[in-house]
Amino acid sequence: MKRVVFMGTPAYATTILKALVNSCEFEVVGHYCQSDKPVGRKQILTPPHTKAYIVENELNIPIFQPITFKNKEVEDSLKELKADFIVVAAYGKILPLNILNIAPCINLHASILPKYRGASPIQDAIVNQDKLSGVTAINMEEGLDSGDILAISYLNIENMNAIELFERLADMASDLIIDVLKNYANIMPQKQNELRVTHSKKISKDDGLVSFDDASKLYAKYLGYIFWPGIYLKSGLKLKEMELVESESINKSGEILKVEKDFIVVACIKGSLKISLLQPPSKKLMKAVDYIRGKRLNIGDSLS
């Protein structure tokens, strides 16, 4: 039975960790994740999703949460686990060369590399209206997501939001890593095409700011940022639930075109959107229809 050290932090990584734990051919001998962090208004110290899974299921897997890998004791404790493989998925830390040299390190990156190296490949694929995404398994090296490709799984992502895509890619990564580990000795790694490299930056709250310019692009942002940061207008009004009506008509930005029982239709300079739920600044979620009635807005008025 091959010994595996797993490094990962969020729910995406937990799905992959479960697959390794439930496999008959691999033993997870150690888990590395980021530190517990304060969450919510009360700032309650909360463990990473992967750690919580191990603790709640009383799994006999040692958990490590090092601040840095430049510490000799941290390096030695990893060596003592005698891993055949180190599997990394959304860990959130860069592994230095001294760690990469301990055992083959395989990263499961949620994009078709070399596209979207970096922090937010799932959201970027949706926001940029890509039709195809996937998971790439690579041999890790010192560069960011730049290692040789071991295998890729592909997925049509049209009309998916980020929550759905995270779940689908996590399941695909789970199948992919088992296959890669089983066949590792026979895989011929392929160099990434450096001419096709694109980068994915960490998302900030400011990325959620939108205006009624292009309905198709706004809807893509809604799908991509549905979990966080969401999308909102300059006024602070959050657009919480919507559908794309069409993407070709030419209109006045933000004009209310239609008011129905459960939704309103709002114009973009190009295209239009059906909006069901809104959230004003510092207020509760409400139906879009109730919001415009409260603001005494009607057809022909602007939501902007």
C-alpha positions as CSV (number, residue, x, y, z in Angstrom):
1,M,0.0,0.0,0.0
2,K,1.5,3.4,-1.1
3,R,1.9,6.0,1.6
4,V,0.4,9.4,0.7
5,V,0.7,12.8,2.4
6,F,-2.2,15.1,1.5
7,M,-2.0,18.9,1.5
8,G,-5.2,20.9,1.0
9,T,-7.4,23.3,2.8
10,P,-11.0,24.0,1.5
11,A,-14.0,21.8,0.6
12,Y,-12.6,21.2,-2.9
13,A,-9.6,19.5,-1.3
14,T,-11.8,17.5,1.2
15,T,-13.5,15.7,-1.7
16,I,-10.1,14.6,-3.0
17,L,-9.0,13.6,0.5
18,K,-12.1,11.4,0.9
19,A,-11.2,9.6,-2.3
20,L,-7.7,8.8,-1.1
21,V,-9.0,7.8,2.4
22,N,-11.6,5.4,0.9
23,S,-9.1,3.9,-1.6
24,C,-7.8,0.4,-0.9
25,E,-4.5,1.1,-2.6
26,F,-3.3,4.2,-0.7
27,E,-2.8,5.1,2.9
28,V,-3.0,8.7,3.9
29,V,-0.3,9.0,6.5
30,G,-0.4,12.8,7.1
31,H,-2.4,15.8,6.3
32,Y,-1.2,19.4,5.9
33,C,-3.6,22.4,5.8
34,Q,-3.6,26.1,6.6
35,S,-4.1,27.4,10.1
36,D,-7.4,27.7,11.9
37,K,-8.9,31.1,11.2
38,P,-11.5,33.4,12.9
39,V,-14.8,33.4,11.0
40,G,-17.9,35.5,11.2
41,R,-18.9,38.5,13.2
42,K,-17.9,36.7,16.5
43,Q,-14.6,35.7,15.0
44,I,-14.9,32.1,16.1
45,L,-11.7,30.2,15.5
46,T,-12.6,27.7,12.8
47,P,-10.6,24.8,11.4
48,P,-10.1,24.3,7.6
49,H,-12.7,22.1,5.9
50,T,-10.2,19.3,5.4
51,K,-9.1,19.3,9.1
52,A,-12.7,19.3,10.2
53,Y,-13.4,16.3,8.1
54,I,-10.6,14.3,9.7
55,V,-11.5,15.3,13.2
56,E,-15.3,14.8,12.8
57,N,-14.8,11.3,11.3
58,E,-12.1,10.4,13.9
59,L,-9.6,9.4,11.3
60,N,-6.2,8.3,12.5
61,I,-4.4,10.8,10.3
62,P,-1.8,13.2,11.9
63,I,-2.6,16.9,11.1
64,F,0.0,19.5,10.5
65,Q,-0.5,23.2,10.1
66,P,2.9,24.7,9.7
67,I,3.3,28.5,9.2
68,T,6.4,27.9,7.1
69,F,8.3,25.0,5.5
70,K,11.6,26.8,6.0
71,N,11.8,25.3,9.5
72,K,14.1,22.3,9.8
73,E,11.8,20.6,12.3
74,V,8.9,20.9,9.8
75,E,10.9,19.4,7.1
76,D,12.1,16.5,9.3
77,S,8.5,15.7,10.5
78,L,7.4,15.4,6.9
79,K,10.4,13.1,6.1
80,E,9.4,10.9,9.0
81,L,6.1,10.1,7.4
82,K,8.0,8.3,4.7
83,A,5.6,9.2,1.9
84,D,5.6,7.7,-1.5
85,F,3.7,10.6,-2.8
86,I,2.7,14.1,-1.7
87,V,-0.7,15.2,-3.2
88,V,-1.6,18.9,-3.2
89,A,-5.0,20.4,-3.9
90,A,-5.8,24.0,-3.1
91,Y,-3.4,24.1,-0.2
92,G,-2.7,27.8,-0.4
93,K,1.0,27.7,0.3
94,I,4.0,27.5,-2.1
95,L,6.2,24.4,-1.4
96,P,9.9,25.2,-1.4
97,L,12.5,22.9,-3.1
98,N,13.5,21.1,0.1
99,I,9.9,19.9,0.4
100,L,9.5,19.1,-3.3
101,N,12.6,16.8,-3.1
102,I,11.2,14.6,-0.3
103,A,8.8,12.7,-2.6
104,P,7.0,13.1,-5.9
105,C,4.6,16.1,-5.4
106,I,1.5,16.0,-7.5
107,N,-0.7,19.1,-7.7
108,L,-4.4,19.0,-8.8
109,H,-5.1,22.3,-10.4
110,A,-8.6,23.3,-11.3
111,S,-8.0,24.5,-14.9
112,I,-6.6,23.2,-18.2
113,L,-3.0,24.3,-17.7
114,P,-1.2,26.3,-18.8
115,K,-4.4,28.5,-18.7
116,Y,-5.2,30.1,-15.4
117,R,-2.1,29.4,-13.3
118,G,-2.8,30.9,-9.9
119,A,-5.4,31.5,-7.2
120,S,-8.9,31.6,-8.9
121,P,-9.0,29.4,-12.0
122,I,-12.6,28.3,-11.5
123,Q,-14.1,31.7,-11.2
124,D,-12.0,33.1,-14.0
125,A,-13.1,30.4,-16.4
126,I,-16.7,31.3,-15.7
127,V,-16.3,35.1,-15.7
128,N,-14.4,34.9,-19.0
129,Q,-17.2,32.7,-20.5
130,D,-15.0,29.8,-21.3
131,K,-16.9,26.7,-22.7
132,L,-14.3,24.2,-21.4
133,S,-12.5,23.8,-18.1
134,G,-11.1,20.8,-16.2
135,V,-8.5,19.5,-13.8
136,T,-4.8,19.1,-14.5
137,A,-2.5,16.9,-12.5
138,I,1.1,18.1,-12.6
139,N,4.5,17.2,-11.2
140,M,5.2,20.2,-8.9
141,E,8.3,22.4,-9.3
142,E,9.3,25.7,-7.7
143,G,7.3,27.8,-10.2
144,L,3.6,28.5,-9.7
145,D,1.5,25.7,-11.4
146,S,4.3,25.4,-13.9
147,G,5.2,21.7,-13.6
148,D,5.0,19.0,-16.2
149,I,1.5,17.7,-17.0
150,L,0.7,14.2,-16.0
151,A,-3.0,14.1,-17.0
152,I,-6.0,16.3,-17.7
153,S,-9.7,15.8,-17.3
154,Y,-12.0,18.0,-19.3
155,L,-15.5,19.4,-18.6
156,N,-18.1,21.5,-20.5
157,I,-18.9,24.3,-18.1
158,E,-21.5,26.4,-20.1
159,N,-24.2,27.8,-17.7
160,M,-22.5,26.5,-14.6
161,N,-22.0,28.7,-11.5
162,A,-18.9,28.6,-9.4
163,I,-20.5,26.5,-6.6
164,E,-21.6,23.8,-9.2
165,L,-18.2,23.9,-10.9
166,F,-16.2,23.5,-7.7
167,E,-18.2,20.4,-6.9
168,R,-17.9,18.9,-10.4
169,L,-14.1,19.5,-10.6
170,A,-13.5,18.2,-7.1
171,D,-15.2,14.9,-8.1
172,M,-13.2,14.8,-11.4
173,A,-9.9,15.5,-9.4
174,S,-10.8,12.6,-7.1
175,D,-11.0,10.2,-9.9
176,L,-8.0,11.7,-11.7
177,I,-5.6,11.4,-8.7
178,I,-6.4,7.8,-8.1
179,D,-5.7,7.0,-11.7
180,V,-2.5,9.1,-11.8
181,L,-1.1,7.5,-8.6
182,K,-1.9,4.0,-9.8
183,N,-0.1,4.6,-13.2
184,Y,2.5,7.1,-12.1
185,A,5.5,4.9,-13.1
186,N,4.2,4.6,-16.7
187,I,3.2,8.2,-17.3
188,M,5.3,10.4,-19.6
189,P,5.1,13.9,-18.2
190,Q,4.5,16.7,-20.8
191,K,6.0,20.2,-20.7
192,Q,3.5,23.0,-20.5
193,N,3.4,25.4,-23.5
194,E,4.9,28.6,-22.1
195,L,3.4,30.6,-25.0
196,R,-0.1,29.8,-23.8
197,V,0.3,30.7,-20.2
198,T,-2.3,32.9,-18.5
199,H,-2.5,33.9,-14.8
200,S,-5.4,33.9,-12.4
201,K,-5.1,36.5,-9.6
202,K,-6.7,36.3,-6.1
203,I,-10.3,37.7,-6.2
204,S,-11.0,40.8,-4.2
205,K,-14.3,42.3,-3.1
206,D,-13.9,45.1,-5.7
207,D,-14.2,42.4,-8.5
208,G,-17.9,42.2,-7.7
209,L,-18.6,45.7,-8.8
210,V,-20.8,45.7,-12.0
211,S,-22.8,48.1,-14.2
212,F,-25.6,47.5,-16.7
213,D,-23.3,47.6,-19.8
214,D,-23.3,44.0,-21.2
215,A,-25.9,41.5,-20.0
216,S,-23.9,38.5,-21.0
217,K,-20.7,39.6,-19.2
218,L,-22.7,40.7,-16.1
219,Y,-24.4,37.4,-15.9
220,A,-21.1,35.6,-16.2
221,K,-19.8,37.6,-13.3
222,Y,-22.9,36.6,-11.3
223,L,-22.2,32.9,-12.0
224,G,-18.5,33.2,-11.3
225,Y,-18.8,35.3,-8.1
226,I,-22.0,33.7,-6.7
227,F,-20.2,32.4,-3.6
228,W,-18.0,35.4,-3.0
229,P,-17.8,38.4,-3.4
230,G,-21.2,38.4,-5.1
231,I,-22.0,41.3,-7.5
232,Y,-23.2,44.7,-6.7
233,L,-23.9,48.1,-8.2
234,K,-22.0,51.4,-7.4
235,S,-24.9,52.2,-5.0
236,G,-24.1,49.1,-3.0
237,L,-27.3,47.3,-4.2
238,K,-26.5,43.6,-4.5
239,L,-27.9,41.5,-7.4
240,K,-28.6,38.2,-5.7
241,E,-30.6,36.1,-8.2
242,M,-30.9,36.6,-11.9
243,E,-31.2,35.0,-15.3
244,L,-29.9,36.1,-18.7
245,V,-32.9,37.0,-20.9
246,E,-31.0,37.9,-24.1
247,S,-27.7,39.4,-25.1
248,E,-28.2,41.3,-28.4
249,S,-30.7,44.2,-27.9
250,I,-29.5,47.8,-27.6
251,N,-31.0,49.7,-24.6
252,K,-30.6,52.3,-21.9
253,S,-28.4,51.1,-19.1
254,G,-30.4,50.0,-16.0
255,E,-33.8,50.8,-17.4
256,I,-36.7,48.7,-16.0
257,L,-38.3,47.0,-19.0
258,K,-40.9,44.8,-17.4
259,V,-42.4,44.1,-13.9
260,E,-43.9,40.7,-13.2
261,K,-45.1,39.0,-10.1
262,D,-41.8,37.4,-9.1
263,F,-39.2,39.3,-11.1
264,I,-38.3,42.4,-13.1
265,V,-36.5,42.7,-16.4
266,V,-33.7,45.2,-16.5
267,A,-31.9,46.5,-19.6
268,C,-28.2,46.6,-20.2
269,I,-26.7,48.8,-23.0
270,K,-26.4,45.4,-24.7
271,G,-28.9,42.7,-23.7
272,S,-31.3,42.3,-20.7
273,L,-31.6,40.4,-17.4
274,K,-34.3,38.9,-15.3
275,I,-33.7,39.8,-11.7
276,S,-35.6,38.1,-8.9
277,L,-33.8,39.0,-5.7
278,L,-31.9,42.0,-4.5
279,Q,-30.3,43.1,-1.3
280,P,-30.0,46.8,-0.4
281,P,-26.9,47.9,1.6
282,S,-27.2,46.8,5.3
283,K,-30.6,45.3,4.7
284,K,-32.1,41.8,4.3
285,L,-32.6,40.0,1.0
286,M,-35.8,40.9,-0.8
287,K,-37.8,40.3,-3.9
288,A,-36.8,42.7,-6.7
289,V,-40.5,43.6,-7.2
290,D,-40.8,44.6,-3.5
291,Y,-37.6,46.7,-3.7
292,I,-38.8,48.8,-6.7
293,R,-42.2,49.3,-5.2
294,G,-40.5,50.6,-2.0
295,K,-38.4,52.9,-4.1
296,R,-41.5,53.9,-6.2
297,L,-39.8,52.8,-9.4
298,N,-41.7,51.4,-12.4
299,I,-41.2,50.6,-16.1
300,G,-39.0,53.2,-17.7
301,D,-37.2,54.1,-14.5
302,S,-33.6,53.2,-13.8
303,L,-32.3,50.6,-11.3
304,S,-28.8,51.9,-11.6
